């Protein structure tokens, strides 16, 4: 049984980190030749079996890794740089090093958007936005999101999606819906920290202001 005076089994350590690091950041150094990684890296051969990549990434998600020190011991990072991803969507043919760097911490992805004009009231519309945190770790602060409607003429309007996104755990989709006045224009979404208003970027492609274009709405 795991305890503070006995050596922990790998499974016990991962279970502990999975529970604790929902609330606090986790990270540090990856040390070359460390045997506590479950045999993911063969230090003697200075290599890693590519078939172990899914297990490595699964462990990082379980541990909710937010940061890693790439300067402490560069030998493991050199191994990661030499491994090309053979799948994982847009990451195919990129290095494992690049993939891990992009997924440290949180990574909010807009997965699906649907805008509907009210069938009974042409002056009302509803937008449903499905979000998912595809990063390794949780958000450790609350964020606020805004829908911006940029009209063809007459300026723009911001509509708040509210807060309450701190519990957006990795791998668990969330849908947020709001009703707003129907109007023609281009719809954008943006977000920032609720405490200090610092801009936060989505995993989706965005403009220089950090806005993701959701599409164009035409009032009928």
C-alpha positions in Angstrom: 0.0 0.0 0.0 1.3 3.4 -0.9 2.4 5.7 1.9 4.8 8.4 2.9 7.4 5.9 4.3 7.3 3.2 1.6 8.2 3.2 -2.1 5.2 3.8 -4.4 4.1 1.7 -7.2 3.9 3.5 -10.5 0.1 3.1 -10.6 -0.3 4.5 -7.1 1.9 7.5 -8.0 -0.1 8.2 -11.1 -3.4 7.9 -9.3 -2.2 10.4 -6.6 -1.1 12.9 -9.2 -4.3 12.5 -11.2 -6.4 13.5 -8.2 -4.1 16.2 -6.7 -3.1 18.0 -9.9 -6.7 18.8 -10.9 -6.2 21.7 -8.5 -2.5 22.5 -8.7 0.1 22.7 -11.5 2.4 19.7 -12.0 5.7 19.6 -13.9 9.5 19.6 -13.5 12.3 17.7 -15.2 12.5 14.6 -17.4 15.7 12.9 -16.4 17.7 10.7 -18.7 18.1 7.2 -17.4 15.3 7.5 -14.9 13.6 4.1 -14.3 10.5 5.6 -12.8 8.9 6.3 -16.2 7.7 2.8 -16.5 10.3 1.8 -19.1 9.2 4.3 -21.7 12.7 5.4 -22.6 15.7 3.1 -23.1 18.5 5.2 -21.6 21.2 2.7 -22.5 20.3 2.8 -26.2 19.5 6.5 -26.2 16.2 5.8 -27.9 12.5 5.4 -27.4 10.2 2.8 -28.9 7.7 4.8 -31.0 5.0 2.3 -30.0 5.3 3.6 -26.5 4.2 7.2 -27.5 0.5 6.6 -26.6 1.5 5.4 -23.2 3.8 8.4 -22.6 1.1 10.8 -23.7 -1.5 9.0 -21.5 0.8 9.3 -18.5 1.3 13.0 -19.1 -2.5 13.5 -19.3 -2.9 11.5 -16.1 -0.3 13.6 -14.3 -1.8 16.8 -15.7 1.6 18.1 -16.8 1.7 21.9 -17.1 5.4 22.6 -17.6 8.7 20.8 -18.2 12.3 22.1 -17.9 13.9 21.5 -21.3 17.3 22.9 -20.1 17.9 20.6 -17.2 18.7 17.4 -19.1 18.6 17.8 -22.9 19.2 14.1 -23.7 15.6 13.1 -23.4 14.5 16.1 -25.4 17.0 15.1 -28.1 15.3 11.7 -28.3 11.8 13.4 -28.5 13.1 15.7 -31.3 14.2 12.7 -33.3 10.8 10.9 -33.2 8.3 11.8 -35.9 4.6 11.4 -35.2 3.0 9.0 -37.7 -0.5 9.9 -36.8 -2.3 12.4 -34.4 -4.0 14.5 -37.1 -2.3 17.7 -38.0 0.8 16.6 -36.0 1.6 13.8 -38.4 5.3 14.1 -39.5 6.0 16.6 -36.7 8.3 15.7 -33.8 7.2 14.3 -30.5 9.0 17.3 -29.0 6.8 19.7 -30.8 3.6 17.8 -29.9 4.4 17.7 -26.1 5.3 21.4 -26.1 2.0 22.3 -27.6 -0.1 20.2 -25.2 1.5 21.2 -21.9 -1.1 22.9 -19.7 -4.5 23.7 -21.0 -5.4 23.9 -24.7 -9.0 25.0 -25.4 -10.4 23.8 -28.7 -13.7 24.9 -30.3 -15.0 21.6 -31.7 -18.4 22.6 -33.1 -20.6 25.6 -33.5 -24.3 25.9 -34.4 -26.3 29.1 -34.9 -30.1 28.9 -35.2 -32.6 31.6 -35.7 -35.7 31.2 -33.6 -38.5 29.7 -35.7 -41.2 31.6 -33.8 -39.4 34.9 -33.3 -37.2 36.2 -36.1 -35.5 38.7 -33.8 -34.0 36.0 -31.7 -31.1 33.6 -32.4 -29.2 31.0 -30.4 -25.6 29.8 -30.6 -24.3 26.5 -29.3 -20.6 26.2 -28.9 -18.9 22.9 -28.0 -15.5 23.3 -26.3 -12.9 20.8 -25.2 -9.7 21.1 -23.3 -7.3 18.9 -25.3 -4.3 19.8 -23.2 -2.6 17.7 -20.6 -3.7 19.8 -17.6 -6.7 21.7 -16.2 -7.3 25.4 -16.1 -6.1 26.7 -12.8 -8.0 30.0 -13.1 -11.4 31.0 -14.4 -11.8 32.6 -17.9 -14.5 34.6 -19.5 -15.6 34.3 -23.1 -17.2 36.7 -25.5 -19.0 36.5 -28.8 -18.4 39.5 -31.0 -20.8 40.2 -33.8 -19.2 42.4 -36.4 -21.9 44.0 -38.5 -21.5 44.9 -42.2 -22.4 48.4 -41.2 -23.0 49.9 -37.7 -20.0 48.7 -35.7 -20.0 45.6 -33.5 -21.5 44.1 -30.4 -20.0 41.9 -27.6 -22.1 39.3 -25.9 -20.7 37.5 -22.8 -20.7 33.7 -22.6 -20.0 34.1 -18.9 -17.4 32.4 -16.7 -17.4 29.0 -15.0 -14.8 27.4 -17.3 -12.3 26.6 -14.6 -13.7 23.0 -14.3 -13.1 22.3 -18.0 -11.2 19.1 -17.5 -9.0 17.6 -20.2 -10.9 15.4 -22.6 -14.4 16.3 -21.4 -16.4 18.4 -23.9 -18.6 21.2 -22.7 -21.4 23.0 -24.6 -22.3 26.6 -23.8 -25.4 28.2 -25.3 -26.7 31.7 -25.4 -29.6 33.5 -26.9 -29.0 36.9 -28.5 -30.7 39.4 -30.9 -30.7 38.0 -34.4 -28.7 40.2 -36.8 -26.5 39.9 -39.8 -22.7 39.9 -39.3 -19.6 37.9 -38.8 -19.3 36.0 -35.5 -16.1 35.8 -33.5 -15.2 34.3 -30.1 -12.4 35.4 -27.7 -11.5 34.8 -24.1 -9.4 36.2 -21.3 -8.6 35.5 -17.7 -11.4 36.6 -15.4 -9.0 37.9 -12.7 -6.6 40.2 -14.7 -8.2 40.2 -18.2 -5.1 38.8 -19.8 -5.8 37.4 -23.2 -6.0 33.6 -23.5 -5.7 31.9 -26.9 -7.7 29.0 -28.4 -6.1 26.0 -30.0 -8.0 27.0 -33.2 -6.6 29.4 -35.8 -7.1 32.9 -34.7 -6.6 36.5 -36.0 -3.9 38.8 -34.5 -6.4 39.9 -31.8 -6.8 36.3 -30.7 -10.4 36.0 -32.1 -11.6 32.8 -33.7 -14.0 33.3 -36.6 -17.2 31.2 -36.1 -18.9 32.1 -39.3 -21.3 34.6 -40.9 -24.9 35.0 -39.8 -27.6 36.4 -42.1 -30.8 37.5 -40.5 -33.8 36.3 -42.5 
